[in-house]
Amino acid sequence: MAWTQTVKIGHIWKDETLGWQEIRDAVIPHLRRLKGDDFGNLEDIIDELAETTTVGEFDTVWGFLYDYADAERIWIDVF
């Protein structure tokens, strides 16, 4: 099954001059352009990601987002 959407954020993800909060803030606008079959759930996950206050929280919510994206056939390109 093919990917239905792609969001390219590798240029942000790999920028070693940015801290995790700056990466979070920079990727959120790109993620908000995505549309899932259950958009409310996707929007909630992105909102939760935007509100993370520790790198641990960010990593946990990122995992939820990545799982959701995989199930919805959305490729999050961090390379």
C-alpha positions in Angstrom: 0.0 0.0 0.0 1.4 3.4 -1.0 1.8 6.4 1.3 -1.1 8.8 0.9 0.8 11.9 2.2 4.3 12.9 2.9 5.6 15.6 5.1 9.3 16.4 4.7 10.9 17.8 7.9 14.4 16.3 7.6 16.0 19.7 7.1 14.6 20.7 10.5 15.1 17.3 12.2 18.8 17.0 11.3 19.7 20.7 12.1 22.2 20.2 14.9 22.0 23.9 15.8 18.5 23.5 17.0 17.4 22.3 20.4 14.5 19.9 20.8 12.1 22.8 21.6 13.1 24.6 18.5 12.7 21.5 16.4 9.2 20.9 18.0 8.2 24.5 17.2 9.5 24.3 13.6 7.9 21.0 12.7 4.4 21.7 14.1 3.3 24.0 11.2 4.4 21.3 8.7 2.5 18.6 10.6 -0.7 20.8 10.8 -0.9 20.5 7.0 -1.6 16.8 7.2 -5.1 15.3 6.9 -5.9 12.0 8.5 -9.0 9.9 8.0 -9.8 10.7 11.7 -8.6 14.3 11.6 -9.7 15.1 15.1 -7.3 12.4 16.5 -4.4 13.7 14.4 -5.1 17.2 15.4 -5.2 16.2 19.1 -1.8 14.4 18.8 -0.2 17.4 17.1 -1.7 19.7 19.7 -0.3 17.5 22.5 3.1 17.4 20.7 3.1 21.2 20.5 2.5 21.4 24.3 5.3 19.1 25.4 7.6 20.5 28.0 10.3 17.9 28.2 12.2 15.9 25.7 10.8 12.7 27.3 7.2 13.9 26.7 8.1 15.0 23.2 9.6 11.5 22.4 6.5 9.8 23.8 4.0 11.9 21.8 6.2 11.6 18.7 5.9 7.9 19.0 2.1 8.2 19.1 2.2 10.5 16.1 4.5 8.1 14.2 2.2 5.2 14.9 -0.9 7.1 13.8 0.9 8.3 10.7 1.9 4.7 9.8 -1.6 3.4 10.3 -3.0 6.3 8.1 -0.2 5.7 5.5 1.4 9.1 6.1 5.1 9.3 5.6 7.0 11.6 8.0 10.3 12.1 6.3 13.0 13.0 8.8 15.9 12.1 6.6 
